Amino acid sequence: MSTLHAEVAGQSWDFDGQRVVTIGRDLGCDIVLSDPTASRQHAQLRPEGANWVLVDSGSSSGTWHNGVRVTEVRVSGRTAIRFGSADGEELVLVPAGTAQRPAATVDVGAIPPGLAQTVLPGVGPIGPNYVSGPGLLVRTADGAKRFPPGSVVRIGRDPANEVTIEDPSVSRLHAVVEGRPDGWWYVDRSTAGTFEEEDRVSQRRLEHPTTLMLGHPTAGAEVEVIPIVEAGKAQKSIAKKKRRRTAALVGAVAAALVLAGGGVTAALVLGGDDEEAPKDGNTAIADDGLTTAELDRAKLASVLVIAVDESGEPIYSGSGTIISEDGLILTNAHVGKPSAPGQLPPAEDPAGLLIALTSANDDVPAAASFTAEPIVADGVLDLAVLKITGDADGRPIDGDLDLPEPVALGDSDELRTGDEITALGFPAVAHVASDDALESGLTVTRGVVSTFLTEAAVDSPRAWIDSDIRIGSGNSGGASINLEGELVGINSAVVTEATVGDSGQGGSFTGGSARIRPVNLTEEIVAIAEKGGDPAYVSPYLDDVPEPPADPMGQASAGPAGWSEDGESDCSTPSTPADPQQLDGVELPATLFAHFAVSGLADGTAFAVELRSPDGDEIGSLEGEWDLGSGDVCATVGLDVPEGLDGASAVLVIGDVEIENPVVFE
């Protein structure tokens, strides 16, 4: 790490890279700014390897480099940074060993209009101190583009990017590939993420051809980034891969020979012999998929769980799976025990639970046969085990329950992406407040394992199975089975516009993101249930659940207060979607100012401002941290409005609250 020399307003410092350096108006900062437009905690200087990176801390007035508002700048040579505006207080940064020379400039006019221009990490086509190295090839569905060493390559939906990908899963500026002294680096700039197989990539040095998915591990847009090395090096790399592949094949043959030598009969199929091998003791048989018998067993073991109120009327329903002959049923906590600690939001338990068995005839609806009660539940994992306690009227049952054959629990750790799974459940009865609530049969759908997801509180890299399988909200608690007919996951949630938006239409199906809880995470509660249950059980993950975010608005209020061309306003001009302000004589593109009347907002509150088109499409956005005090404030934000619009809307976003401030151009 090189020492960094910093100068501002006649003061200077030298930092050795042992810690993060803070910059702002707060007297506790390492570098104290005097300009009133700067934020109290405006930016940070972060040591990264042998280099330094300046990162904006969400300031309200912005950080500027070469006349461009940026969020991050890599300090690879003498670098001048301004705070608050393009003409604000200047901080000069000089890494040790850098010649004292003026910084290079960029053509500001070449940068498209929009909010909070994201960092251009270099200061030109070739960054200062960049060591000559390989060029870069970026290949997308639209073709391939080559870039010289040291380039800054922006990737995203914005047409002004060096690589444009028109896909809804891709952000306007999704990522930056930049040349650094030690080679090419991929840096994600999106909220949806970049993925290499199941791994999420935040930044990575590119040492070989790398295929990445933008926006989703399987359903995103594919991009391949390739450092262009010398032909000889590329040939050696390919040869090395071939040697590894050959070694793997040799290893497989050796393993087969060891098995044969150990006395186990093995058959080596060399041609197209379709004759099925005999099912005798030692002969292995290829698995051709889920058999009819295995699927029928899982179908019969699937049950409809109906929650009822004190009067016996249905209030919601879900699904479950019989896992023991004595009446244990595995399902979701939000189906069987919604009050379990860790359930968000918590809810009251129903007065009772009815269990309807699946008919052997597919066209015959499930019929309520039993009552059950939860005997153990994990609210964080959203899992519960029910126990059948009586007949449909609640009377105790004497003797054998005469249940269908239980489904065996499989090993979810053996699942791999691309493996086929089958989901069972009752999504057609997501809303059951009707006379025909029980008039529905079992639904069976198939898909594949897309990827595995983590969860903040759960100490497992496989907290969730993500699948493209088609399930609906009534599938909650039902089984997903593997090709052996074993239960490997509990269908728990779907992610759709309906489930995350305002419509809330139960029964909506997902086309690409079903969330399934791996069965291996049920081991503890199933073991407790087999011993009789424990209604007082509390999830071991409960203490690690993040606290729900507090209401950032609290007692504060905010309202739209119109627009201006000069930034001058007393916030006396209201503007609402029903009655938008008209601004005459505006020639776009132009920098315009939106105003908001804010009262009682505490310093440190995170906020965002989005610029949207009249159709609601986001044009740009910026994020910040409120530092204008908790009194009555007329807040102003400057927005670069592109040409071609007949109106726009500035939207102040604080937590879940959106304050729309529209304008019409005449």
Solvent accessible surface area in square Angstrom, and as a share of the most:
residue,aa,sasa,rsa
1,M,85,0.38
2,S,38,0.24
3,T,57,0.33
4,L,0,0.00
5,H,53,0.24
6,A,0,0.00
7,E,78,0.35
8,V,4,0.02
9,A,76,0.59
10,G,88,0.85
11,Q,97,0.43
12,S,66,0.43
13,W,58,0.20
14,D,98,0.51
15,F,21,0.09
16,D,84,0.44
17,G,13,0.12
18,Q,143,0.64
19,R,132,0.48
20,V,64,0.37
21,V,1,0.00
22,T,36,0.21
23,I,0,0.00
24,G,0,0.00
25,R,70,0.26
26,D,54,0.28
27,L,158,0.79
28,G,68,0.65
29,C,9,0.05
30,D,40,0.21
31,I,0,0.00
32,V,47,0.27
33,L,5,0.02
34,S,88,0.57
35,D,31,0.16
36,P,112,0.71
37,T,72,0.42
38,A,2,0.02
39,S,6,0.04
40,R,101,0.37
41,Q,85,0.38
42,H,0,0.00
43,A,2,0.02
44,Q,51,0.23
45,L,0,0.00
46,R,95,0.35
47,P,36,0.23
48,E,58,0.26
49,G,69,0.66
50,A,68,0.53
51,N,36,0.19
52,W,2,0.01
53,V,0,0.00
54,L,1,0.00
55,V,21,0.12
56,D,24,0.12
57,S,45,0.29
58,G,21,0.20
59,S,3,0.02
60,S,39,0.25
61,S,29,0.19
62,G,1,0.01
63,T,0,0.00
64,W,55,0.19
65,H,9,0.04
66,N,40,0.21
67,G,36,0.35
68,V,8,0.04
69,R,38,0.14
70,V,5,0.03
71,T,54,0.31
72,E,37,0.17
73,V,2,0.01
74,R,19,0.07
75,V,3,0.02
76,S,22,0.14
77,G,1,0.01
78,R,65,0.24
79,T,5,0.03
80,A,23,0.18
81,I,0,0.00
82,R,81,0.30
83,F,0,0.00
84,G,10,0.09
85,S,45,0.29
86,A,41,0.32
87,D,128,0.66
88,G,9,0.08
89,E,27,0.12
90,E,65,0.29
91,L,0,0.00
92,V,17,0.10
93,L,0,0.00
94,V,9,0.05
95,P,13,0.08
96,A,64,0.50
97,G,89,0.86
98,T,19,0.11
99,A,67,0.52
100,Q,133,0.59
101,R,99,0.36
102,P,111,0.70
103,A,24,0.19
104,A,44,0.34
105,T,112,0.65
106,V,40,0.23
107,D,101,0.52
108,V,72,0.42
109,G,73,0.70
110,A,73,0.57
111,I,27,0.13
112,P,30,0.19
113,P,65,0.41
114,G,9,0.09
115,L,16,0.08
116,A,21,0.16
117,Q,34,0.15
118,T,36,0.21
119,V,1,0.01
120,L,36,0.18
121,P,10,0.06
122,G,13,0.13
123,V,17,0.10
124,G,24,0.23
125,P,105,0.66
126,I,95,0.48
127,G,12,0.11
128,P,20,0.13
129,N,97,0.50
130,Y,27,0.10
131,V,96,0.55
132,S,102,0.66
133,G,31,0.30
134,P,45,0.28
135,G,14,0.14
136,L,0,0.00
137,L,18,0.09
138,V,2,0.01
139,R,108,0.39
140,T,22,0.13
141,A,109,0.84
142,D,124,0.64
143,G,38,0.37
144,A,56,0.44
145,K,103,0.44
146,R,169,0.62
147,F,29,0.12
148,P,74,0.47
149,P,37,0.23
150,G,2,0.02
151,S,10,0.06
152,V,27,0.15
153,V,0,0.00
154,R,31,0.11
155,I,0,0.00
156,G,0,0.00
157,R,83,0.30
158,D,27,0.14
159,P,112,0.70
160,A,39,0.30
161,N,15,0.08
162,E,57,0.26
163,V,6,0.04
164,T,39,0.22
165,I,15,0.08
166,E,155,0.69
167,D,40,0.21
168,P,131,0.82
169,S,31,0.20
170,V,1,0.01
171,S,29,0.19
172,R,80,0.29
173,L,31,0.15
174,H,0,0.00
175,A,0,0.00
176,V,0,0.00
177,V,0,0.00
178,E,6,0.03
179,G,15,0.15
180,R,12,0.04
181,P,53,0.34
182,D,62,0.32
183,G,17,0.16
184,W,2,0.01
185,W,49,0.17
186,Y,0,0.00
187,V,10,0.05
188,D,23,0.12
189,R,60,0.22
190,S,19,0.12
191,T,127,0.74
192,A,46,0.36
193,G,0,0.00
194,T,0,0.00
195,F,21,0.09
196,E,42,0.19
197,E,140,0.63
198,E,91,0.41
199,D,78,0.41
200,R,139,0.51
201,V,3,0.02
202,S,81,0.52
203,Q,74,0.33
204,R,83,0.30
205,R,108,0.40
206,L,9,0.04
207,E,119,0.53
208,H,102,0.45
209,P,69,0.43
210,T,5,0.03
211,T,61,0.36
212,L,2,0.01
213,M,32,0.14
214,L,0,0.00
215,G,15,0.14
216,H,38,0.17
217,P,17,0.11
218,T,70,0.40
219,A,70,0.55
220,G,14,0.13
221,A,11,0.08
222,E,105,0.47
223,V,0,0.00
224,E,42,0.19
225,V,0,0.00
226,I,25,0.13
227,P,8,0.05
228,I,59,0.30
229,V,63,0.36
230,E,120,0.54
231,A,78,0.60
232,G,38,0.37
233,K,122,0.52
234,A,37,0.29
235,Q,126,0.56
236,K,148,0.63
237,S,47,0.31
238,I,98,0.50
239,A,39,0.30
240,K,104,0.44
241,K,95,0.40
242,K,114,0.48
243,R,147,0.54
244,R,136,0.50
245,R,142,0.52
246,T,77,0.45
247,A,62,0.48
248,A,68,0.53
249,L,117,0.58
250,V,91,0.52
251,G,38,0.37
252,A,62,0.48
253,V,90,0.52
254,A,48,0.37
255,A,54,0.42
256,A,52,0.40
257,L,122,0.61
258,V,110,0.63
259,L,105,0.52
260,A,53,0.41
261,G,72,0.69
262,G,64,0.61
263,G,64,0.62
264,V,77,0.44
265,T,89,0.52
266,A,73,0.57
267,A,85,0.66
268,L,150,0.75
269,V,108,0.62
270,L,158,0.78
271,G,56,0.54
272,G,75,0.72
273,D,104,0.54
274,D,139,0.72
275,E,145,0.65
276,E,116,0.52
277,A,37,0.28
278,P,91,0.57
279,K,165,0.70
280,D,82,0.42
281,G,81,0.78
282,N,104,0.53
283,T,34,0.20
284,A,98,0.76
285,I,71,0.36
286,A,84,0.65
287,D,83,0.43
288,D,143,0.74
289,G,17,0.17
290,L,26,0.13
291,T,69,0.40
292,T,103,0.60
293,A,76,0.59
294,E,45,0.20
295,L,28,0.14
296,D,58,0.30
297,R,61,0.22
298,A,1,0.01
299,K,34,0.14
300,L,60,0.30
301,A,0,0.00
302,S,3,0.02
303,V,0,0.00
304,L,1,0.00
305,V,1,0.01
306,I,1,0.00
307,A,1,0.00
308,V,14,0.08
309,D,51,0.26
310,E,163,0.73
311,S,87,0.56
312,G,42,0.40
313,E,103,0.46
314,P,33,0.21
315,I,86,0.44
316,Y,57,0.22
317,S,13,0.08
318,G,0,0.00
319,S,1,0.00
320,G,0,0.00
321,T,1,0.01
322,I,0,0.00
323,I,25,0.13
324,S,24,0.15
325,E,136,0.61
326,D,80,0.41
327,G,0,0.00
328,L,7,0.03
329,I,0,0.00
330,L,1,0.01
331,T,0,0.00
332,N,0,0.00
333,A,0,0.00
334,H,66,0.29
335,V,2,0.01
336,G,1,0.01
337,K,51,0.22
338,P,10,0.06
339,S,49,0.32
340,A,3,0.02
341,P,61,0.39
342,G,20,0.20
343,Q,20,0.09
344,L,119,0.59
345,P,117,0.73
346,P,98,0.61
347,A,55,0.42
348,E,157,0.71
349,D,54,0.28
350,P,22,0.14
351,A,58,0.45
352,G,24,0.23
353,L,7,0.04
354,L,34,0.17
355,I,0,0.00
356,A,0,0.00
357,L,38,0.19
358,T,16,0.10
359,S,31,0.20
360,A,85,0.66
361,N,90,0.46
362,D,108,0.56
363,D,129,0.67
364,V,66,0.38
365,P,50,0.32
366,A,6,0.05
367,A,63,0.49
368,A,31,0.24
369,S,39,0.25
370,F,19,0.08
371,T,25,0.14
372,A,8,0.06
373,E,89,0.40
374,P,37,0.23
375,I,18,0.09
376,V,2,0.01
377,A,9,0.07
378,D,1,0.01
379,G,2,0.02
380,V,13,0.07
381,L,7,0.03
382,D,18,0.10
383,L,0,0.00
384,A,0,0.00
385,V,0,0.00
386,L,0,0.00
387,K,60,0.26
388,I,9,0.05
389,T,64,0.37
390,G,0,0.00
391,D,35,0.18
392,A,39,0.30
393,D,105,0.55
394,G,43,0.42
395,R,142,0.52
396,P,114,0.72
397,I,57,0.29
398,D,138,0.72
399,G,69,0.66
400,D,121,0.63
401,L,32,0.16
402,D,123,0.64
403,L,28,0.14
404,P,29,0.18
405,E,109,0.49
406,P,27,0.17
407,V,3,0.02
408,A,54,0.42
409,L,70,0.35
410,G,17,0.17
411,D,58,0.30
412,S,2,0.01
413,D,79,0.41
414,E,125,0.56
415,L,8,0.04
416,R,136,0.50
417,T,71,0.41
418,G,50,0.48
419,D,52,0.27
420,E,67,0.30
421,I,2,0.01
422,T,2,0.01
423,A,0,0.00
424,L,0,0.00
425,G,1,0.01
426,F,1,0.00
427,P,4,0.02
428,A,80,0.62
429,V,9,0.05
430,A,21,0.17
431,H,132,0.59
432,V,4,0.02
433,A,96,0.74
434,S,61,0.39
435,D,160,0.83
436,D,87,0.45
437,A,7,0.06
438,L,53,0.26
439,E,113,0.51
440,S,15,0.10
441,G,26,0.25
442,L,35,0.17
443,T,36,0.21
444,V,55,0.32
445,T,17,0.10
446,R,126,0.46
447,G,11,0.10
448,V,56,0.32
449,V,2,0.01
450,S,8,0.05
451,T,2,0.01
452,F,23,0.10
453,L,42,0.21
454,T,99,0.58
455,E,52,0.24
456,A,89,0.69
457,A,8,0.06
458,V,8,0.05
459,D,135,0.70
460,S,25,0.16
461,P,105,0.66
462,R,46,0.17
463,A,0,0.00
464,W,39,0.14
465,I,2,0.01
466,D,3,0.01
467,S,0,0.00
468,D,62,0.32
469,I,0,0.00
470,R,124,0.45
471,I,2,0.01
472,G,2,0.02
473,S,44,0.28
474,G,1,0.01
475,N,3,0.01
476,S,11,0.07
477,G,1,0.01
478,G,1,0.01
479,A,2,0.01
480,S,1,0.00
481,I,1,0.00
482,N,20,0.10
483,L,57,0.28
484,E,83,0.37
485,G,0,0.00
486,E,54,0.24
487,L,1,0.00
488,V,1,0.01
489,G,0,0.00
490,I,1,0.01
491,N,1,0.00
492,S,7,0.04
493,A,45,0.35
494,V,16,0.09
495,V,59,0.34
496,T,23,0.13
497,E,152,0.68
498,A,14,0.11
499,T,63,0.37
500,V,108,0.62
501,G,40,0.38
502,D,153,0.79
503,S,66,0.43
504,G,52,0.50
505,Q,112,0.50
506,G,30,0.29
507,G,21,0.20
508,S,32,0.20
509,F,79,0.33
510,T,4,0.02
511,G,79,0.76
512,G,22,0.21
513,S,15,0.10
514,A,0,0.00
515,R,64,0.23
516,I,0,0.00
517,R,2,0.01
518,P,3,0.02
519,V,3,0.02
520,N,34,0.18
521,L,34,0.17
522,T,0,0.00
523,E,115,0.51
524,E,93,0.42
525,I,3,0.01
526,V,11,0.06
527,A,43,0.34
528,I,39,0.20
529,A,4,0.03
530,E,122,0.55
531,K,181,0.77
532,G,58,0.56
533,G,24,0.23
534,D,55,0.28
535,P,109,0.69
536,A,82,0.64
537,Y,29,0.11
538,V,72,0.41
539,S,5,0.04
540,P,81,0.51
541,Y,43,0.16
542,L,57,0.28
543,D,141,0.73
544,D,91,0.47
545,V,36,0.21
546,P,80,0.51
547,E,151,0.68
548,P,89,0.56
549,P,128,0.81
550,A,86,0.66
551,D,99,0.51
552,P,50,0.32
553,M,24,0.11
554,G,46,0.44
555,Q,187,0.83
556,A,14,0.11
557,S,64,0.41
558,A,26,0.20
559,G,21,0.20
560,P,37,0.23
561,A,3,0.02
562,G,0,0.00
563,W,9,0.03
564,S,15,0.10
565,E,94,0.42
566,D,96,0.50
567,G,19,0.18
568,E,133,0.60
569,S,48,0.31
570,D,112,0.58
571,C,25,0.15
572,S,81,0.52
573,T,58,0.34
574,P,101,0.64
575,S,1,0.00
576,T,55,0.32
577,P,89,0.56
578,A,101,0.79
579,D,104,0.54
580,P,45,0.28
581,Q,30,0.13
582,Q,117,0.52
583,L,21,0.10
584,D,98,0.51
585,G,64,0.62
586,V,21,0.12
587,E,150,0.67
588,L,35,0.18
589,P,78,0.49
590,A,31,0.24
591,T,70,0.41
592,L,2,0.01
593,F,51,0.21
594,A,0,0.00
595,H,1,0.00
596,F,4,0.02
597,A,44,0.34
598,V,3,0.02
599,S,41,0.26
600,G,37,0.35
601,L,1,0.01
602,A,60,0.46
603,D,69,0.36
604,G,42,0.41
605,T,17,0.10
606,A,73,0.57
607,F,21,0.09
608,A,18,0.14
609,V,4,0.03
610,E,34,0.15
611,L,0,0.00
612,R,45,0.17
613,S,16,0.10
614,P,79,0.50
615,D,129,0.67
616,G,46,0.44
617,D,93,0.48
618,E,75,0.34
619,I,25,0.13
620,G,9,0.09
621,S,43,0.28
622,L,8,0.04
623,E,127,0.57
624,G,7,0.07
625,E,80,0.36
626,W,13,0.05
627,D,18,0.10
628,L,92,0.46
629,G,23,0.22
630,S,70,0.45
631,G,46,0.44
632,D,127,0.66
633,V,31,0.18
634,C,49,0.29
635,A,15,0.11
636,T,64,0.37
637,V,21,0.12
638,G,32,0.31
639,L,0,0.00
640,D,52,0.27
641,V,0,0.00
642,P,28,0.18
643,E,120,0.54
644,G,81,0.78
645,L,41,0.21
646,D,99,0.51
647,G,4,0.03
648,A,5,0.04
649,S,13,0.09
650,A,0,0.00
651,V,0,0.00
652,L,8,0.04
653,V,26,0.15
654,I,1,0.00
655,G,45,0.44
656,D,148,0.76
657,V,59,0.34
658,E,91,0.41
659,I,15,0.07
660,E,74,0.33
661,N,0,0.00
662,P,16,0.10
663,V,3,0.02
664,V,47,0.27
665,F,24,0.10
666,E,113,0.51
